[in-house]
Amino acid sequence: MTPTLEGKTELENLFRPITIAGIDIKNRIKMAPMAVGFADDGYAGSKFLHFFEERARGGAGLVDWALWPYRTEHGYFPWVWDDKFIPGLKRVVAAVHKHGAKIIAQLGTGYSWAFNDGPLEVVGPSGISLLGRPGVPIRVGSPTDPKRMNERAMTVAEIQEMVEGYGDAGRRIKEAGFEGVELMLAAGYTLSRFISTLTNKRTDQYGGPLKNRMRVIKEIVENIGQKTGPDFPIFVKISGAQFIEGGYALEECADEIVPMLEEIGICAVDVIAGWHEAPVGMLTNSVPEGQPLRLAEAIKKKARIPIFGGGRTNDPRTADAAIAQGKIDMIVIGRQLLADPEFANKARDGRYDDIRPCICCNGCFDTVDTPIVCSVNPRLGKEQEYIIEKTNKPKKITVVGGGPGGTEAALVASKRGHRVTLVEKGPSLGGMLKVASATPFKSDIGRLVNFYRAQIEKSDIKVKLGKEANIDSISQNKPDIVIAATGATPIIPNIDGILRRNVVKAVDVILGRKQVGSKVIILGGGMVGCEVAEYLAQENKKVTIVELLDRVATDLSRGLRFDLVMRLRRAGVQIETDVKVSRITEHGVWGARTGFHRESNEVFFEGDTVVMALGMKAEGRLAQELEGKVPVYNIGDSAEPRHIKEAVLEGFLVAKEL
């Protein structure tokens, strides 16, 4: 039976059904496979069941689940190397099917294998590292022993053992009830290394011309077919281009690699961008919305099978347009479905401002190889534990502070049935999110601000803007409980000249409250200092960052840090590390080098404006003053300055337990 459109929606292309290799899929939304780390010693238990069921219930049409066909050293990742794992997989598959979604399993994430029940090793076709150092760019289950972290070349016998392992895993996947299997030929993981001439220098039947380099893929497809039957659908995920000098480009992928995949019976291809060894190995916030889809679009123009694409496509309207324009057949959504499992249903219903946005902070990527977390969704991985339930004893609650912690607390408390008043001293909600969203490539944080404002507006929460709360005003309201989310204030260190007129705070510069000269020195090379530097460099200022540590941006995630530092260097920002500032004058900053590479005992950096970006200190006075007068909870930066993730989590947890 041909599937029909899911209800009435303005996103008709996104929610038009599609049939691939006999699989009827209700819409064009595919949930990307991700290394979320929710397994229980390799078994798919209740965490995985509730994680996937919530996203299937949330409307995703096709779920893709990353499974490991080999034993990793820890059991965070779900295994499929033995029949004993099939029952757990079956339960998850049934939970997904219950909500009308289809599910396939991806095999091949990572760089490792364990041969003949031996130890886990990093392996590849030729034992070549593109990093310029030993190890792998991202662990995803790789061994912890440094001796086994260096890639070694596989023997022909080992390749054949791996092929058999994939075939056995494919059989188990079919027995568990999955609709199909996907091979991971992307990101620089083991199978993809056979395809690229950068990493495959073999001279046997698995190296040389593309037909030989693709031989292992063909053998795996044939082995899976022998063990599952010829009609079991096999998908592929591939990097449309490596984005590494000397690696294969988009043209080769479209003209040679994908046609060869079609010949060996692949039913659809999911196209992503680059390898992890590429200059920017993950999709960071500097990548424009929808840009990676150009790779899938170019391949689709020449392909005879369905082509999927995604990456930095968090707006469902962008996805709908891409399908309408023939760029892709299905959109692949990953991090946005971590942030909001109801993404698909909300998009279908046109409730765009109700979608809790992924802010592209890559906090999830930072926690790979453990159970991952999401900065904006505290319930990720705890879908069954963190349920918002109505209270039997409604209380009168005052929340002070309209940043992420305060608004999250207010919303959760209100949903539970409490009577909530939210007090914010500024003219609008958002707190430090408003500052962060004003810096380059942080528009996704602005989407989070808009989300919170929209949710507050739709709630029963009483909001008081432009009001600074104190003991008297709070006492007049007579709350049962106060949640203090009063944020933090900039640290002003005891440095000679710090109070001079040419010294300004980073937050004042970002918000346009203070002007700067043509030569700017930024004290502090953390995230804020670096972002202010980039902001000012775009304004054609000559910028110098002065940092006490030996590196800048150490408080950023790995992918974002690398990307930001690269942009700073391209913008001509001068970065001075290992410098302790001693005094500030009207002409610049004096300091002393502290690292191993001291050029002189004292250095001077010329500038007409000095910007302080030296961190924040908790503004917890209100909570302290209320102690003993009313039950008070101090959360977010007013407890300890940290990141969005901690503020949102603390706001959620406090309100959940009230």
Secondary structure, DSSP 4 states (H G I P E B T S, - for coil): ------SS-S-TTTTS-EEETTEEESSSEEEPP------BTTB--HHHHHHHHHHHHTT-SEEEEEEBSS--SSSSSPB-SSGGGHHHHHHHHHHHHTTT-EEEEEE--SSEEEGGG--EEEEESS---SSSSSS-SS-TT--SSGGGSS-EEPPHHHHHHHHHHHHHHHHHHHHTT-SEEEEEE-BT-HHHHHH-TTT----STTSSSHHHHTHHHHHHHHHHHHHH-TTS-EEEEEES---STTS--HHHIIIIIHHHHHHTT--EEEEE--BTTSSS-S--TTSPTTTTHHHHHHHHTT-SS-EEEESS---HHHHHHHHHTTS-SEEEE-HHHHH-TTHHHHHHTT-GGGS-------HHHHTTTS----SS-TTTT-TTTS-----SS--EEEEE--SHHHHHHHHHHHHTT-EEEEEESSSSS-THHHHHHTSTT-HHHHHHHHHHHHHHHHSS-EEEES----HHHHHHH--SEEEE---EEE-----BTTTSTTEEEHHHHHTTSS---SEEEEE--SHHHHHHHHHHHTTT-EEEEE-SSSSS-TTS-HHHHHHHHHHHHHTT-EEE-SEEEEEEETTEEEEEE-STT-S-S-EEEE-SEEEE---EEE--HHHHHHTTTS-EEE-GGGTS---HHHHHHHHHHHHHH-
